């Protein structure tokens, strides 16, 4: 395949279960950049955190934040906010009146979605409570996110491809949970990190989980592309 960009999730994909970066995977992302491949960080994190991670890792591609709610391409000077945040907040207010839910740290920085700690709350309960609202609820394994329908990492990847003049077939995607599904499905080549539930949309499922699985995925992409 002609590989021009790689979109990769952060939490649980580039990190271990404690959200510590896998440094071998970071080194391989830098190698991809040296080979001329743009690395796109695609995460549920807020924009300022993602920008900081991008700087420390050393990637040059655009970023996808808040599960597709924000797209930023620094080189092109583009920032786009997607979704209906008033409806998301209305849904959250309803939920908070029904059950004890806690927001993730730095929630005041979120612009397009609401993210809840998973402590004592299940995604099924949240979905049932919000069934009459025009929102989607996704579990990233680290938090439960309430977002607008149609907002996804996959849709954001399509927007970035259009901005950059890329074909989706030229982009590989790597992720580990259901919020990565649409991105994996739309990319030209997809790797699920240690998650058999995503094998229907993945070309490869790594045997290792977390950052060790990202190392497997990145090594595989480099082997088949260069």
HELIX and SHEET records of a PDB file:
HELIX    1   1 UNK A   23  UNK A   34  1                                  12    
HELIX    2   2 UNK A   47  UNK A   57  1                                  11    
HELIX    3   3 UNK A   66  UNK A   68  5                                   3    
HELIX    4   4 UNK A   85  UNK A   98  1                                  14    
HELIX    5   5 UNK A  107  UNK A  109  5                                   3    
HELIX    6   6 UNK A  123  UNK A  129  1                                   7    
HELIX    7   7 UNK A  153  UNK A  164  1                                  12    
HELIX    8   8 UNK A  168  UNK A  170  5                                   3    
HELIX    9   9 UNK A  178  UNK A  180  5                                   3    
HELIX   10  10 UNK A  181  UNK A  186  1                                   6    
HELIX   11  11 UNK A  196  UNK A  198  5                                   3    
HELIX   12  12 UNK A  210  UNK A  225  1                                  16    
SHEET    1   A 8 UNK A  78  UNK A  81  0                                        
SHEET    2   A 8 UNK A  70  UNK A  73 -1                                        
SHEET    3   A 8 UNK A  63  UNK A  65 -1                                        
SHEET    4   A 8 UNK A  38  UNK A  42  1                                        
SHEET    5   A 8 UNK A   5  UNK A   8  1                                        
SHEET    6   A 8 UNK A 171  UNK A 175  1                                        
SHEET    7   A 8 UNK A 189  UNK A 192  1                                        
SHEET    8   A 8 UNK A 204  UNK A 205  1                                        
SHEET    1   B 3 UNK A 114  UNK A 116  0                                        
SHEET    2   B 3 UNK A 144  UNK A 147 -1                                        
SHEET    3   B 3 UNK A 136  UNK A 139 -1                                        
END                                                                             
